[in-house]
Amino acid sequence: MSVSLRLSRGGSKKRPYYKVVVANSRSPRDGAYLEQVGTYNPLLAKDDENRVRLIEDRVRYWLGVGAQPTDRVARMLDKAGIKERPATVNPAKGEPGKKAKERAEDRAKKIAEAEEAKREAEEAAAAAAAAPAAEEAPVAEEAAAEVAPAEEAAAEQTEG
């Protein structure tokens, strides 16, 4: 028979209250247990002394005879200084998921395109502002060039 230290839920709907129990690992979560060795009230503040209450000597006894704590109970035992829990390493803990990365890439692409379009518009506006002085002379030459053929055509008609 394998024995585990785990939480057994009590309390009412949306008002959880847990017993820290020693139970056969095959028995149901809230079913029969061998001994209650503490309580856990998640509704209390994290720094409240009554949030987690453990009967330390009984917990040490059960750990000594081979009871395996669940991860949540192991965290409580580590915090109480009863059994040290090895630190877990999760290098991808704060990393966003694949979809979030894709959305961020799309957003960055759109921003880059918008900045590029804005830069092109500014360059075009700057070129348009600098160009009128340079373009005025060619406009005058074009107008003169258009007037000259009209005069030549008029001259040919009068001669003919």
Long-range contacts (C-beta under 8 A, 24 or more apart in sequence): 2-26, 2-66, 2-68, 3-34, 3-62, 3-65, 3-66, 3-67, 3-68, 4-67, 4-68, 4-69, 4-70, 5-37, 5-59, 5-62, 5-63, 5-67, 5-68, 5-69, 5-70, 5-73, 5-77, 6-69, 6-70, 6-72, 6-73, 7-40, 7-70, 7-72, 7-73, 8-33, 15-43, 16-42, 16-43, 17-41, 17-43, 18-42, 20-52, 20-54, 20-59, 20-73, 20-76, 22-62, 22-67, 25-68, 35-62, 37-62, 38-76, 40-76, 52-76, 52-79, 52-80, 54-80, 54-82, 56-80, 56-82
